[in-house]
Amino acid sequence: MSSEFATTFVFEALKTAILLAGPVLLAGLIAGLAVSIFQAVTQINEMTLVFIPKMLAVALAVLICFPWMLQLIIDFTTNLFRNIPVYIQ
C-alpha cells in the first residue's frame, strides 16, 4: 500500500462523509439562523425555542435527501468492496 493510495482513499472517504453530512448540517444551520433572527427581532430569549425548528429542518432534509445519500454511500461501499483485491496488492 503506497502513501498515494492511502491519501486518495482518505480523501474519498472524507469527501463522501462531507457530502453525506452537508445537506443535514446546512438545513440545521439555516433553521438555527432563522430562529436566531426571529428571537433577536422579537426579543424572545427562550433557549428551547431553537430545538424544535432545528429538529424539523434536519428531519425534513434527511427525508428529502435520503435517496441521494443512500445511493452515494452504496456507490462508495460498492467501489470499496470491488477494489479490495487492488488494495491488497
C-alpha positions as CSV (number, residue, x, y, z in Angstrom):
1,M,0.0,0.0,0.0
2,S,1.5,3.3,-1.1
3,S,1.2,6.6,0.5
4,E,-0.6,7.9,-2.7
5,F,-3.2,5.2,-2.3
6,A,-3.8,6.0,1.4
7,T,-4.1,9.7,0.7
8,T,-6.6,9.1,-2.1
9,F,-8.6,6.7,-0.1
10,V,-8.8,9.0,2.9
11,F,-9.7,11.9,0.6
12,E,-12.5,9.9,-1.0
13,A,-13.8,8.8,2.4
14,L,-13.8,12.4,3.8
15,K,-15.4,13.7,0.6
16,T,-18.2,11.1,1.0
17,A,-18.7,12.0,4.7
18,I,-18.9,15.7,3.9
19,L,-21.4,15.1,1.1
20,L,-23.5,12.9,3.4
21,A,-23.5,15.4,6.3
22,G,-23.7,18.6,4.2
23,P,-27.4,18.8,3.5
24,V,-28.4,17.9,7.0
25,L,-25.9,20.4,8.6
26,L,-26.9,23.1,6.2
27,A,-30.6,22.7,7.0
28,G,-29.9,22.9,10.7
29,L,-27.7,26.0,10.2
30,I,-30.4,27.7,8.2
31,A,-33.1,26.8,10.7
32,G,-31.0,28.0,13.6
33,L,-30.1,31.2,11.9
34,A,-33.8,31.9,11.1
35,V,-34.8,31.2,14.7
36,S,-32.0,33.4,16.0
37,I,-33.1,36.3,13.8
38,F,-36.7,35.8,14.9
39,Q,-35.5,35.8,18.6
40,A,-33.5,39.0,18.0
41,V,-36.3,40.8,16.3
42,T,-39.0,39.8,18.9
43,Q,-36.6,39.9,21.9
44,I,-37.7,36.4,23.0
45,N,-34.9,34.7,24.8
46,E,-36.3,31.2,25.1
47,M,-33.4,28.6,24.8
48,T,-35.7,25.8,24.0
49,L,-37.3,27.6,21.0
50,V,-34.4,26.7,18.8
51,F,-34.6,22.9,19.1
52,I,-38.0,22.1,17.6
53,P,-37.4,24.0,14.3
54,K,-33.9,22.6,14.0
55,M,-35.1,19.0,14.6
56,L,-37.9,19.5,12.0
57,A,-35.5,21.0,9.5
58,V,-32.9,18.2,9.9
59,A,-35.7,15.6,9.7
60,L,-37.0,17.2,6.5
61,A,-33.5,17.4,5.0
62,V,-32.9,13.7,5.8
63,L,-36.3,12.8,4.3
64,I,-35.7,14.7,1.1
65,C,-32.0,13.8,0.6
66,F,-32.2,10.2,1.8
67,P,-32.4,8.6,-1.6
68,W,-29.4,10.6,-2.9
69,M,-27.5,9.9,0.4
70,L,-28.2,6.2,0.2
71,Q,-27.1,6.0,-3.4
72,L,-23.9,7.9,-2.5
73,I,-22.9,5.5,0.3
74,I,-23.9,2.5,-1.7
75,D,-21.6,3.6,-4.5
76,F,-18.8,4.3,-2.1
77,T,-19.1,0.9,-0.4
78,T,-19.5,-1.0,-3.7
79,N,-16.4,0.7,-5.1
80,L,-14.6,-0.2,-1.8
81,F,-15.5,-3.8,-1.9
82,R,-15.0,-4.2,-5.6
83,N,-11.4,-2.9,-5.3
84,I,-10.3,-4.9,-2.3
85,P,-8.0,-7.1,-4.5
86,V,-6.3,-4.0,-5.8
87,Y,-6.0,-2.6,-2.3
88,I,-4.3,-5.7,-1.0
89,Q,-1.5,-5.6,-3.6
